[in-house]
Amino acid sequence: MRLNIFSCMTIALAAMNIGATTLALRSEEAMQHPALQAGSTIHDSSNVQTGAPHEGAAATREYVLKPWRSLRAHLHNKIIHIPIGFALSGFFLSLIALRWREVEPAVRWLVLVAAIGSLCAYLTGSNQAALLEGGSKDWVIQLHQKLGIATALVLWVWTVTCWVRRLNRWSFLIGGIAVTLLTFTGFFGGVIAHG
């Protein structure tokens, strides 16, 4: 395999996906901690430790990071960035593949990783949805779940159209549908997570 500009672009896109996922992990952990939200109190005493008091204030609590616990908490919100990033990168490269066919193998692999990631996202999302049952956002959760299933199915269809030569002509169209569904699914997921 020779290394050309398209291989370098694929590696760069994969690195950007990994970087974006890492930033999402860090920012989500920071935003979900109760001590960082204005006017809130700390409810999880297992994750905090009392620090030295400040001038004119009672004892403050410092955040103690417990990586394994933080990684497992709200796992769907972390894993979902894998299919989003890889599917968007695959679609972007499929635009380039319209002109330069050399990038088609990279598109196939990006879409396959996105489809596998969608299965992981579905499993973790189903577990997380059970924790949110009975709230005011039930209808949004149900809609998000249905759109997520549709998105995962279309990602797998896109994967098949990328890997089966005689179906390649449909790949760009199915990819466009997948990205459109991904956008709507992500919007409703954001409504659930961030209000």
N, C-alpha and C positions, 0 to 999 in steps of 0.2 A: 504494500500500500504506500503510495507516494503522498507526501505531505504537501498540499497546495493551499491556496488562499481559502478555499472552501472548508478544508479540514480545520484550518486555523480559526475560521469564523465559527464553526461548530463547537470547537473547544472553548472559544470565548463565550459563546451563548450558554454552554453548560456551566461554565464558571460563574456567569452572571446569575443563573438560576440558583446555584448553590449559595452564592452571596446573598441573593434576595431572600432565600429561605432562612439563612442564618440571621439576617436582620429581622425578619418576621418573628423568629423565635425569641430574639432578645427584646424586641419592642412589645410583643404580646405579654411576655413575662413581666416586663416593667409596668405595662398599663393595667394588668389584672391585679397587681398587688394593692390591697386596700389602703396601705399607708400612703400610697401615691395619689389617691383620689381625694379631692378637696372635701373636707367636712366629714370624712368617714373614720370609723374606728377599726382597729385591727381585730379580726375575728379568729384568725388561725394562730394560736399561740405557739404551735409547734414550729413555725417558720420564723419566729421573731425572738429577739433576746433584748433584755433591757440594757440600755446604754447609760452613760453618765448624764446627769441632768444638766440642761443648759441654764444660763442665767435667767432668772425669773420664770422658769418653767418647771413643770414636774418632770419626772423621768421620761425620756423619749425611748422609742424602741427602734433598734437597728434591724435592717433586713438581713437575714442570714440565708444565703442561697443554698438550697438543697437540690443539686442538679437532677438527680434521678426522679425526685418527686415533681420537680418543675417540668421535666420532659414528658412525664406521663399525664400531667394535668392538662385537660383540654387538648388531647392529642390530635383530634380532627382539625383544629384550628392551625396546627403546625403542619400536618401531613398534606393538607389541601393545596399548599403552595407548590408541591411537586408536580401534580398533573397540570396545574394552571401554567406554571413556568415552562414546562416541557411542551405542552400543547401549543402555547403561543409561539415558542421558539420554532416548533415544527411547522406551524403555519407561515411564519415569517420566512423560513428557509424554503418552503414550498413556493412562495412567491418568487424567490430567487431561482428556484429550479425550473420555473417556466422558461427562463432564458438559458440557464446553465444546468444541464442534466447531471453534471458531476456531483451535485449536492443531494440527489435523491436518496442515496444510502443513509446520509445523516438524517434526513427527514424521517425515513422509516424507523430508525432507532429512537429518535426523539418522541415520535408518536407512540411507539411501543412502550417506552418508559412512562409516558403520560397515561396510557391505558392501564398499565399495572398499578400506577399510583392512584388511579380512580377507584380501583377495587379496595385498596387500603383506605382511601378517604371514605368510601361508602361504609366499610366495616366500623371504622372509628366514629363516623358520624351517626350511625345507628345507635351505638353505645352512648354517645353524648346526648342524643335526642331523648333517650329514656330519662335522663336526669332533668330535662326541661319540661316534661309533660305537666299539663295542668296550668300553665302560665298563660299570660295574655297574648303571647306570640305563637300559640299552637298552630293557627292557620298558616302562619309564615313558615314555621318549621315543616309542616306537611307539604307546602308548595316547594320549599327548598329541597326536601327529600325527593319529591317526584321529578323535579328538574335535574337533580343530581343523578338519579337513576338513568334518566334520558341522556344526560351528558355522557355518563360512563358507557352506555350502550353505543352511542354514536362514536365515541373515541375508539371502541373496539371495532366498529365497522370501518372507521378511518384506517385503523391499523391493517385490517384485511385488505382494503383497497390499495394501501401502500405496498404490501408484500406480494400480492397476487398480480402478476404482470398484466393479464388481460383486463383487470379492474382498475388499473392505474389512471385511466382517463377520468374516473369518477373521484379520484383522491382529492383534488382541489375543492370540488363542490362539497364533499362530505367534511373536509377540513373547515370550510367556511361555516357550515352548519354547526360543527362541534364548537368552534370559537364563539359563535353567537349564543349557543346554549350555555357555554361556560361563562359568558358575560352576565347573562340573566341569573344563573345559579349563584354566581359569586356575589351579585348585588343583593339577593335575598339572604345569602349567608352573612354578608356584612350587616344587614338589618338585624339579624338575630344576635350577632356578636357585639355590635356597637350601638344598636338602637336606631 
